[in-house]
Amino acid sequence: MGGAAARPALLRLRPAAERAPCAGGDDAAGQAANIRATHAALQRHGYRFPEASALLPASGGRPRHLDHLLALLRGHGYADGAGAALREAGFRWVTADPATVADAAHRCGAVCLIAHPGRGDGFVRLDAPQLDRLRAAVPVDGLEVAHPSHTPAQVAFFRDYARAHDLLASTGSDSHGPTGQLPIAYPAAASRTLLERLGIRVA
């Protein structure tokens, strides 16, 4: 949704609810299937992962998402060219139309936020005009203000944008376990609007 880029950029919407009344959609099942297929293809291509159980103990050595595949490659000395190896093995993002995601979230009683809107690196990096256009087309409820990839200036911009447009604000560490980014202890007040919308009182 920005200027020219070498590869398509991914927009990630993150539903959130006090409870989870709806099961994951076809895109979640499709992504899980693609992870399994990519893992199998890597092994057919000659990549070996004898330390998989040690690197991914929670899943018994079986990769469940992209970070797991990257951890296996890096942990076995395949860090150089990992991106090319994944593409050649068939990894792809399984996505859904943003408006469809937001509608499904709302029908399930959830709210829908834009995840890491300033991330870049294959994901969209949104500025104010782009956020305005997105909100005109997709009924999102808020955005992830703080994220490890956001600069302090971006955090301030997204916080101010959320306040100006009465949007929910969230914080995230993008932590997927000890092989990647570790959790960040953000103060609850930084996500006050989202938490209180979900029925969690912030002192």
N, C-alpha and C positions, 0 to 999 in steps of 0.2 A: 504493500500500500504506500510505498515511498517512491524514491527515485529508482533509476536503473540499478539492477543488482545481478551478480553472476549466477544466482540460483534463486528459485522461488522462496519467498519468505513465509513463515508459518505464523498464523494468528492463533493463539491458544486462549480459549475461554474456560474458566474454571467455575463450575456450579458449586454452591455451598448451601447447606441446609442444617437445621438443628437436628433433624433425623434424615435418613436416606431412604425415602419411601419407594424409589424407583431403581430398578437394576440398570447396569451400564448398557449403553446402546450398542448397535452393531459396530460402530467405529472402535469401541474399546475391545470388543471381541476380535475384530479384524486386526487391530494393532498387536494384540497378544499372539495371534496366529502368525503374523509377520515376524515377530521376534523369534518365535520357535523355528520358523522356516529359515530365517537368516542364520541362526545358530547352526542349524543342520547343514546349510550351504557352506558356511565357513569351514566346517570340519571336512566336508567333501573336497574343499579347495586346498586342504592340507594343513589347516591350522589345528593345533593340538592344545588342549586345555587340561592338563593333568592336575592342576591345582584349583580346579573350579570349586570344589567343595570348601576349600579353605578361603577362597576369595568371596564366595557367595554362600556363607553358612546358613543364612535364614531361609534360602530357597533350595537347599540341598544341592547347590552347584548349578541349578537350572536358571538361566537368565529369564527375567520377567519383563524387563524394559530396557531401553537403550543404554542407560547408565551401566546396567549389568553386562551388556555386550562389550562396552568400552572397557570396563574393569577387567574382563577376561582377556581382551586383547593386550591391554597395557601390562597386566600382571604376568603375562607370558612373553613379554619382550616384543610385542607387535605394535607398539605405540606409533612408530613411524608408518604412515600410510594406513592408519586405522580407518579413516574416513573412506578412502578408496576401497578398502577391503569390504567395508559394510555395504557400500553401494554396489559393488560387484556381486556380493552375496544376496542382493535383492532387498536390502532394508529400504523401507519407505514409510513416511508418515501417513497414517490412515486418518483422514480428517472428515469432518462433516461441515455442512453449510452453517456459518455462524448464527444466522437467524433461526435455523432449525434447532441448534443447540440451546439458544436462549429460550425459545418457545418450550422445548422439552423440560428445561430446568424450571420454568415458571409453572408449568402444568403439574410438576412434581412437588410444588411448594418450596422450591429452592430459589436462590438468587444467583445471578450470573455475573461474574467479574472477568475483566480482561487481565490475564496473567502476564507478568513482567512486560508491560507495554514499552519499556525502553531498552530491552535486552539486545536486540540485533543478533549477529552471529547466526544467521539463518532464520531468525524470527523477526517479525516486524518491529520497527522502532518508531513509535508514533509521536507526532508533534500535535499541537493544538488543532490545526485545521483537519488533520487526519482523524483525530479523536472526534471532532465535531461531525465529520462525514460518517464515521462508523456508527456513532450514536443515533444519527438520523436514519440509518438503515437497519440497525440491530438494537433491540431494547435491552442493552446491558444495564446492570444495576450499580456497577462500580468498577474499581481497578486496583491492582496490586501496586501500592505506592512504593513500598520498600522491597528490594530484591537484591541479592548479592551483585548482580550485574549493573545495577543502577548507581550512577554517580550521586554525590550529595546534591548537586544541582538538579538532577533528574528527580530525586526523591522530593525535593522542595517543589518542583514544577508539578508533579503528579498530585502531591498533597493539596496544593493550591487549586489545581484544576478540579479535583474532586469536591473541594469545599465550594467552589464557585458554581458548580453544576449540581449540587446536592446529591453526590454520588457516594456510595459506600467505599471505604478505604480499607485495604487489607495489607498485611506484611507477610513475607514468605522467605524461607531460607533455601528453597528448592533442594532440600536434603532428601536423598534417596538411600541413605545408609552410610556406614563407615567407609565405604570405598569411594565416596564422593564428598560433596559439600556437607559439612556437619550442621546441625540445627543452630539457629541464631535466636537468642533470648530477647526478642523485641519486647518492649513494654506493652502491656495490654492496651494502654490508652492510644497507642498508635493505630490500633484497629478497632477503636471504640464504636464507630458507626456500624461496622459489620457485626461485631459481637452483640451489640444491643439489638440490632435487627433480628438476630438469631435467638434472642431471649436471654443473653448472658450479660448480667449487670457488671459494669466496670466501675470500681470505686474511684 
